[in-house]
């Protein structure tokens, strides 16, 4: 999902790292699945893409409850 969004917005790993205040190797680990991001990292990703990070739950019937994180 991170790679798809980065490509959608025409960003290189270097540009995304700069927007997030992190390193290119950190972006590479996120994109490869070698690192499981925490909520803070997901919030930074959302901000870097100009989007909001939304967190929620879905029950067995498919009913969802979502909450915006940050902003």
Gaussian input, Z-matrix of N, CA and C with variables (Angstrom, degrees):
# hf/3-21g

backbone

0 1
 N
 C     1     B1
 C     2     B2     1     A1
 N     3     B3     2     A2     1     D1
 C     4     B4     3     A3     2     D2
 C     5     B5     4     A4     3     D3
 N     6     B6     5     A5     4     D4
 C     7     B7     6     A6     5     D5
 C     8     B8     7     A7     6     D6
 N     9     B9     8     A8     7     D7
 C    10    B10     9     A9     8     D8
 C    11    B11    10    A10     9     D9
 N    12    B12    11    A11    10    D10
 C    13    B13    12    A12    11    D11
 C    14    B14    13    A13    12    D12
 N    15    B15    14    A14    13    D13
 C    16    B16    15    A15    14    D14
 C    17    B17    16    A16    15    D15
 N    18    B18    17    A17    16    D16
 C    19    B19    18    A18    17    D17
 C    20    B20    19    A19    18    D18
 N    21    B21    20    A20    19    D19
 C    22    B22    21    A21    20    D20
 C    23    B23    22    A22    21    D21
 N    24    B24    23    A23    22    D22
 C    25    B25    24    A24    23    D23
 C    26    B26    25    A25    24    D24
 N    27    B27    26    A26    25    D25
 C    28    B28    27    A27    26    D26
 C    29    B29    28    A28    27    D27
 N    30    B30    29    A29    28    D28
 C    31    B31    30    A30    29    D29
 C    32    B32    31    A31    30    D30
 N    33    B33    32    A32    31    D31
 C    34    B34    33    A33    32    D32
 C    35    B35    34    A34    33    D33
 N    36    B36    35    A35    34    D34
 C    37    B37    36    A36    35    D35
 C    38    B38    37    A37    36    D36
 N    39    B39    38    A38    37    D37
 C    40    B40    39    A39    38    D38
 C    41    B41    40    A40    39    D39
 N    42    B42    41    A41    40    D40
 C    43    B43    42    A42    41    D41
 C    44    B44    43    A43    42    D42
 N    45    B45    44    A44    43    D43
 C    46    B46    45    A45    44    D44
 C    47    B47    46    A46    45    D45
 N    48    B48    47    A47    46    D46
 C    49    B49    48    A48    47    D47
 C    50    B50    49    A49    48    D48
 N    51    B51    50    A50    49    D49
 C    52    B52    51    A51    50    D50
 C    53    B53    52    A52    51    D51
 N    54    B54    53    A53    52    D52
 C    55    B55    54    A54    53    D53
 C    56    B56    55    A55    54    D54
 N    57    B57    56    A56    55    D55
 C    58    B58    57    A57    56    D56
 C    59    B59    58    A58    57    D57
 N    60    B60    59    A59    58    D58
 C    61    B61    60    A60    59    D59
 C    62    B62    61    A61    60    D60
 N    63    B63    62    A62    61    D61
 C    64    B64    63    A63    62    D62
 C    65    B65    64    A64    63    D63
 N    66    B66    65    A65    64    D64
 C    67    B67    66    A66    65    D65
 C    68    B68    67    A67    66    D66
 N    69    B69    68    A68    67    D67
 C    70    B70    69    A69    68    D68
 C    71    B71    70    A70    69    D69
 N    72    B72    71    A71    70    D70
 C    73    B73    72    A72    71    D71
 C    74    B74    73    A73    72    D72
 N    75    B75    74    A74    73    D73
 C    76    B76    75    A75    74    D74
 C    77    B77    76    A76    75    D75
 N    78    B78    77    A77    76    D76
 C    79    B79    78    A78    77    D77
 C    80    B80    79    A79    78    D78
 N    81    B81    80    A80    79    D79
 C    82    B82    81    A81    80    D80
 C    83    B83    82    A82    81    D81
 N    84    B84    83    A83    82    D82
 C    85    B85    84    A84    83    D83
 C    86    B86    85    A85    84    D84
 N    87    B87    86    A86    85    D85
 C    88    B88    87    A87    86    D86
 C    89    B89    88    A88    87    D87
 N    90    B90    89    A89    88    D88
 C    91    B91    90    A90    89    D89
 C    92    B92    91    A91    90    D90
 N    93    B93    92    A92    91    D91
 C    94    B94    93    A93    92    D92
 C    95    B95    94    A94    93    D93
 N    96    B96    95    A95    94    D94
 C    97    B97    96    A96    95    D95
 C    98    B98    97    A97    96    D96
 N    99    B99    98    A98    97    D97
 C   100   B100    99    A99    98    D98
 C   101   B101   100   A100    99    D99
 N   102   B102   101   A101   100   D100
 C   103   B103   102   A102   101   D101
 C   104   B104   103   A103   102   D102
 N   105   B105   104   A104   103   D103
 C   106   B106   105   A105   104   D104
 C   107   B107   106   A106   105   D105
 N   108   B108   107   A107   106   D106
 C   109   B109   108   A108   107   D107
 C   110   B110   109   A109   108   D108
 N   111   B111   110   A110   109   D109
 C   112   B112   111   A111   110   D110
 C   113   B113   112   A112   111   D111
 N   114   B114   113   A113   112   D112
 C   115   B115   114   A114   113   D113
 C   116   B116   115   A115   114   D114
 N   117   B117   116   A116   115   D115
 C   118   B118   117   A117   116   D116
 C   119   B119   118   A118   117   D117
 N   120   B120   119   A119   118   D118
 C   121   B121   120   A120   119   D119
 C   122   B122   121   A121   120   D120
 N   123   B123   122   A122   121   D121
 C   124   B124   123   A123   122   D122
 C   125   B125   124   A124   123   D123
 N   126   B126   125   A125   124   D124
 C   127   B127   126   A126   125   D125
 C   128   B128   127   A127   126   D126
 N   129   B129   128   A128   127   D127
 C   130   B130   129   A129   128   D128
 C   131   B131   130   A130   129   D129
 N   132   B132   131   A131   130   D130
 C   133   B133   132   A132   131   D131
 C   134   B134   133   A133   132   D132
 N   135   B135   134   A134   133   D133
 C   136   B136   135   A135   134   D134
 C   137   B137   136   A136   135   D135
 N   138   B138   137   A137   136   D136
 C   139   B139   138   A138   137   D137
 C   140   B140   139   A139   138   D138
 N   141   B141   140   A140   139   D139
 C   142   B142   141   A141   140   D140
 C   143   B143   142   A142   141   D141
 N   144   B144   143   A143   142   D142
 C   145   B145   144   A144   143   D143
 C   146   B146   145   A145   144   D144
 N   147   B147   146   A146   145   D145
 C   148   B148   147   A147   146   D146
 C   149   B149   148   A148   147   D147
 N   150   B150   149   A149   148   D148
 C   151   B151   150   A150   149   D149
 C   152   B152   151   A151   150   D150
 N   153   B153   152   A152   151   D151
 C   154   B154   153   A153   152   D152
 C   155   B155   154   A154   153   D153
 N   156   B156   155   A155   154   D154
 C   157   B157   156   A156   155   D155
 C   158   B158   157   A157   156   D156
 N   159   B159   158   A158   157   D157
 C   160   B160   159   A159   158   D158
 C   161   B161   160   A160   159   D159
 N   162   B162   161   A161   160   D160
 C   163   B163   162   A162   161   D161
 C   164   B164   163   A163   162   D162
 N   165   B165   164   A164   163   D163
 C   166   B166   165   A165   164   D164
 C   167   B167   166   A166   165   D165
 N   168   B168   167   A167   166   D166
 C   169   B169   168   A168   167   D167
 C   170   B170   169   A169   168   D168
 N   171   B171   170   A170   169   D169
 C   172   B172   171   A171   170   D170
 C   173   B173   172   A172   171   D171
 N   174   B174   173   A173   172   D172
 C   175   B175   174   A174   173   D173
 C   176   B176   175   A175   174   D174
 N   177   B177   176   A176   175   D175
 C   178   B178   177   A177   176   D176
 C   179   B179   178   A178   177   D177
 N   180   B180   179   A179   178   D178
 C   181   B181   180   A180   179   D179
 C   182   B182   181   A181   180   D180
 N   183   B183   182   A182   181   D181
 C   184   B184   183   A183   182   D182
 C   185   B185   184   A184   183   D183
 N   186   B186   185   A185   184   D184
 C   187   B187   186   A186   185   D185
 C   188   B188   187   A187   186   D186
 N   189   B189   188   A188   187   D187
 C   190   B190   189   A189   188   D188
 C   191   B191   190   A190   189   D189
 N   192   B192   191   A191   190   D190
 C   193   B193   192   A192   191   D191
 C   194   B194   193   A193   192   D192
 N   195   B195   194   A194   193   D193
 C   196   B196   195   A195   194   D194
 C   197   B197   196   A196   195   D195
 N   198   B198   197   A197   196   D196
 C   199   B199   198   A198   197   D197
 C   200   B200   199   A199   198   D198
 N   201   B201   200   A200   199   D199
 C   202   B202   201   A201   200   D200
 C   203   B203   202   A202   201   D201
 N   204   B204   203   A203   202   D202
 C   205   B205   204   A204   203   D203
 C   206   B206   205   A205   204   D204
 N   207   B207   206   A206   205   D205
 C   208   B208   207   A207   206   D206
 C   209   B209   208   A208   207   D207
 N   210   B210   209   A209   208   D208
 C   211   B211   210   A210   209   D209
 C   212   B212   211   A211   210   D210

   B1=1.4440
   B2=1.5378
   B3=1.3178
   B4=1.4685
   B5=1.5226
   B6=1.3201
   B7=1.4669
   B8=1.5268
   B9=1.3242
   B10=1.4705
   B11=1.5254
   B12=1.3262
   B13=1.4686
   B14=1.5169
   B15=1.3244
   B16=1.4662
   B17=1.5269
   B18=1.3235
   B19=1.4645
   B20=1.5297
   B21=1.3352
   B22=1.4680
   B23=1.5300
   B24=1.3303
   B25=1.4644
   B26=1.5269
   B27=1.3364
   B28=1.4584
   B29=1.5184
   B30=1.3202
   B31=1.4564
   B32=1.5215
   B33=1.3051
   B34=1.4637
   B35=1.5257
   B36=1.3204
   B37=1.4615
   B38=1.5309
   B39=1.3134
   B40=1.4594
   B41=1.5321
   B42=1.3213
   B43=1.4614
   B44=1.5234
   B45=1.3330
   B46=1.4541
   B47=1.5276
   B48=1.3173
   B49=1.4656
   B50=1.5239
   B51=1.3243
   B52=1.4675
   B53=1.5253
   B54=1.3175
   B55=1.4693
   B56=1.5240
   B57=1.3320
   B58=1.4648
   B59=1.5202
   B60=1.3279
   B61=1.4577
   B62=1.5162
   B63=1.3392
   B64=1.4614
   B65=1.5204
   B66=1.3132
   B67=1.4617
   B68=1.5296
   B69=1.3227
   B70=1.4646
   B71=1.5343
   B72=1.3471
   B73=1.4707
   B74=1.5295
   B75=1.3318
   B76=1.4727
   B77=1.5209
   B78=1.3378
   B79=1.4673
   B80=1.5240
   B81=1.3132
   B82=1.4625
   B83=1.5287
   B84=1.3358
   B85=1.4709
   B86=1.5208
   B87=1.3308
   B88=1.4635
   B89=1.5274
   B90=1.3247
   B91=1.4631
   B92=1.5230
   B93=1.3277
   B94=1.4639
   B95=1.5305
   B96=1.3266
   B97=1.4556
   B98=1.5153
   B99=1.3387
   B100=1.4584
   B101=1.5248
   B102=1.3259
   B103=1.4613
   B104=1.5211
   B105=1.3119
   B106=1.4622
   B107=1.5292
   B108=1.3339
   B109=1.4635
   B110=1.5292
   B111=1.3308
   B112=1.4616
   B113=1.5340
   B114=1.3028
   B115=1.4696
   B116=1.5242
   B117=1.3301
   B118=1.4716
   B119=1.5280
   B120=1.3213
   B121=1.4637
   B122=1.5234
   B123=1.3194
   B124=1.4646
   B125=1.5297
   B126=1.3223
   B127=1.4619
   B128=1.5360
   B129=1.3324
   B130=1.4694
   B131=1.5301
   B132=1.3320
   B133=1.4628
   B134=1.5286
   B135=1.3190
   B136=1.4617
   B137=1.5074
   B138=1.3153
   B139=1.4647
   B140=1.5302
   B141=1.3382
   B142=1.4668
   B143=1.5222
   B144=1.3361
   B145=1.4568
   B146=1.5297
   B147=1.3366
   B148=1.4599
   B149=1.5204
   B150=1.3213
   B151=1.4584
   B152=1.5256
   B153=1.3131
   B154=1.4545
   B155=1.5069
   B156=1.3267
   B157=1.4535
   B158=1.5220
   B159=1.3286
   B160=1.4608
   B161=1.5223
   B162=1.3380
   B163=1.4548
   B164=1.5188
   B165=1.3085
   B166=1.4567
   B167=1.5095
   B168=1.3288
   B169=1.4490
   B170=1.5228
   B171=1.3337
   B172=1.4585
   B173=1.5239
   B174=1.3387
   B175=1.4605
   B176=1.5258
   B177=1.3198
   B178=1.4694
   B179=1.5280
   B180=1.3425
   B181=1.4673
   B182=1.5253
   B183=1.3523
   B184=1.4514
   B185=1.5195
   B186=1.3289
   B187=1.4666
   B188=1.5281
   B189=1.3299
   B190=1.4599
   B191=1.5239
   B192=1.3134
   B193=1.4510
   B194=1.5147
   B195=1.3310
   B196=1.4628
   B197=1.5167
   B198=1.3255
   B199=1.4638
   B200=1.5164
   B201=1.3208
   B202=1.4584
   B203=1.5193
   B204=1.3272
   B205=1.4516
   B206=1.5294
   B207=1.3137
   B208=1.4656
   B209=1.5054
   B210=1.3223
   B211=1.4645
   B212=1.4801
   A1=110.32
   A2=116.21
   A3=119.72
   A4=110.03
   A5=116.60
   A6=120.32
   A7=110.15
   A8=116.35
   A9=120.07
   A10=111.33
   A11=117.16
   A12=119.64
   A13=110.89
   A14=116.73
   A15=119.67
   A16=110.07
   A17=116.66
   A18=120.99
   A19=110.64
   A20=116.92
   A21=121.21
   A22=110.93
   A23=116.07
   A24=120.00
   A25=113.00
   A26=116.20
   A27=120.69
   A28=113.68
   A29=116.72
   A30=120.97
   A31=111.17
   A32=116.38
   A33=121.10
   A34=107.90
   A35=115.89
   A36=118.89
   A37=110.13
   A38=116.67
   A39=121.06
   A40=111.18
   A41=116.44
   A42=120.30
   A43=111.67
   A44=116.71
   A45=120.20
   A46=110.32
   A47=116.72
   A48=120.55
   A49=110.58
   A50=116.71
   A51=120.97
   A52=110.74
   A53=116.90
   A54=120.79
   A55=111.91
   A56=115.87
   A57=120.06
   A58=113.07
   A59=116.82
   A60=119.66
   A61=112.24
   A62=115.60
   A63=120.74
   A64=109.21
   A65=116.45
   A66=121.20
   A67=111.69
   A68=115.67
   A69=121.16
   A70=110.52
   A71=119.35
   A72=117.89
   A73=112.88
   A74=118.11
   A75=120.53
   A76=110.42
   A77=117.29
   A78=120.97
   A79=109.67
   A80=116.38
   A81=121.31
   A82=110.91
   A83=117.43
   A84=120.67
   A85=111.23
   A86=117.42
   A87=120.80
   A88=110.63
   A89=115.66
   A90=120.17
   A91=112.92
   A92=116.74
   A93=119.92
   A94=112.65
   A95=116.67
   A96=120.21
   A97=113.39
   A98=117.33
   A99=120.80
   A100=112.11
   A101=116.70
   A102=121.34
   A103=109.28
   A104=116.80
   A105=121.41
   A106=107.39
   A107=117.42
   A108=119.65
   A109=112.53
   A110=115.21
   A111=119.77
   A112=108.65
   A113=116.69
   A114=120.98
   A115=110.99
   A116=117.15
   A117=120.26
   A118=110.93
   A119=117.20
   A120=121.16
   A121=110.73
   A122=116.99
   A123=120.10
   A124=111.18
   A125=116.30
   A126=120.16
   A127=110.44
   A128=116.81
   A129=120.85
   A130=110.88
   A131=116.88
   A132=120.48
   A133=110.43
   A134=116.08
   A135=119.86
   A136=111.77
   A137=116.69
   A138=120.99
   A139=110.51
   A140=116.87
   A141=121.10
   A142=111.91
   A143=116.97
   A144=121.51
   A145=112.53
   A146=117.04
   A147=120.23
   A148=111.69
   A149=116.07
   A150=122.23
   A151=109.38
   A152=116.07
   A153=120.62
   A154=109.77
   A155=115.93
   A156=121.14
   A157=107.62
   A158=115.90
   A159=122.24
   A160=107.59
   A161=115.73
   A162=122.48
   A163=108.03
   A164=117.50
   A165=117.88
   A166=113.85
   A167=113.05
   A168=121.72
   A169=109.01
   A170=115.17
   A171=121.17
   A172=107.73
   A173=116.64
   A174=119.15
   A175=110.53
   A176=116.42
   A177=121.46
   A178=113.22
   A179=117.63
   A180=120.56
   A181=111.98
   A182=116.11
   A183=119.77
   A184=113.65
   A185=116.91
   A186=120.78
   A187=108.72
   A188=115.55
   A189=120.91
   A190=111.94
   A191=114.20
   A192=122.27
   A193=106.37
   A194=116.14
   A195=121.57
   A196=109.84
   A197=115.03
   A198=121.19
   A199=108.25
   A200=116.34
   A201=121.56
   A202=108.54
   A203=116.25
   A204=121.93
   A205=107.51
   A206=116.72
   A207=121.03
   A208=112.12
   A209=114.77
   A210=124.88
   A211=110.38
   D1=-37.82
   D2=179.91
   D3=-65.83
   D4=-45.07
   D5=179.44
   D6=-60.85
   D7=-45.94
   D8=-178.76
   D9=-60.26
   D10=-42.70
   D11=179.29
   D12=-68.28
   D13=-41.48
   D14=179.82
   D15=-59.90
   D16=-43.64
   D17=178.60
   D18=-67.26
   D19=-42.00
   D20=178.75
   D21=-55.08
   D22=-39.60
   D23=-177.90
   D24=-92.96
   D25=5.52
   D26=175.22
   D27=66.38
   D28=35.91
   D29=-178.06
   D30=-104.45
   D31=144.34
   D32=170.00
   D33=-85.78
   D34=167.61
   D35=175.28
   D36=-60.36
   D37=-36.86
   D38=179.48
   D39=-62.75
   D40=-44.40
   D41=179.92
   D42=-65.87
   D43=-41.04
   D44=178.51
   D45=-65.06
   D46=-43.31
   D47=178.19
   D48=-58.94
   D49=-42.68
   D50=179.43
   D51=-62.93
   D52=-44.71
   D53=179.89
   D54=-62.79
   D55=-31.44
   D56=-178.12
   D57=-91.48
   D58=-10.92
   D59=-177.07
   D60=72.08
   D61=39.05
   D62=-178.99
   D63=-135.36
   D64=-170.00
   D65=-177.20
   D66=-102.79
   D67=160.95
   D68=175.86
   D69=-62.43
   D70=-43.32
   D71=177.03
   D72=-58.77
   D73=-33.87
   D74=177.64
   D75=-65.39
   D76=-41.25
   D77=177.47
   D78=-64.14
   D79=-42.62
   D80=179.29
   D81=-59.98
   D82=-42.72
   D83=178.44
   D84=-64.12
   D85=-39.64
   D86=177.58
   D87=-63.32
   D88=-47.25
   D89=-176.84
   D90=-66.80
   D91=-31.95
   D92=-178.24
   D93=-85.30
   D94=-8.71
   D95=-178.50
   D96=83.55
   D97=8.58
   D98=179.05
   D99=-75.00
   D100=-16.61
   D101=-179.32
   D102=-130.85
   D103=131.23
   D104=176.95
   D105=-91.20
   D106=115.96
   D107=-176.15
   D108=-70.78
   D109=146.07
   D110=173.91
   D111=-89.19
   D112=176.65
   D113=-176.63
   D114=-60.88
   D115=-39.31
   D116=179.59
   D117=-61.25
   D118=-42.44
   D119=179.10
   D120=-65.72
   D121=-41.36
   D122=177.85
   D123=-64.00
   D124=-37.15
   D125=176.96
   D126=-65.08
   D127=-41.46
   D128=177.39
   D129=-63.98
   D130=-39.07
   D131=176.99
   D132=-61.05
   D133=-47.12
   D134=178.10
   D135=-56.98
   D136=-46.65
   D137=179.30
   D138=-61.92
   D139=-42.68
   D140=-179.50
   D141=-62.05
   D142=-31.40
   D143=179.09
   D144=-91.18
   D145=-1.70
   D146=-177.75
   D147=72.91
   D148=26.82
   D149=-178.97
   D150=-122.33
   D151=168.33
   D152=174.55
   D153=-100.98
   D154=137.96
   D155=173.96
   D156=-84.30
   D157=128.62
   D158=-178.46
   D159=-119.36
   D160=133.67
   D161=-178.36
   D162=-120.49
   D163=142.87
   D164=-179.00
   D165=-166.82
   D166=-174.57
   D167=179.34
   D168=-128.42
   D169=151.98
   D170=175.75
   D171=-132.27
   D172=127.58
   D173=179.64
   D174=-86.70
   D175=-178.91
   D176=-174.95
   D177=-65.27
   D178=-17.28
   D179=178.30
   D180=-90.30
   D181=-4.81
   D182=-178.90
   D183=92.19
   D184=2.78
   D185=177.55
   D186=-72.39
   D187=130.00
   D188=-177.20
   D189=-114.74
   D190=142.85
   D191=169.84
   D192=-123.23
   D193=122.38
   D194=-175.79
   D195=-120.22
   D196=151.42
   D197=175.69
   D198=-138.17
   D199=137.00
   D200=175.99
   D201=-76.30
   D202=135.77
   D203=179.10
   D204=-102.80
   D205=131.80
   D206=178.49
   D207=78.85
   D208=-167.87
   D209=-178.21
   D210=42.24

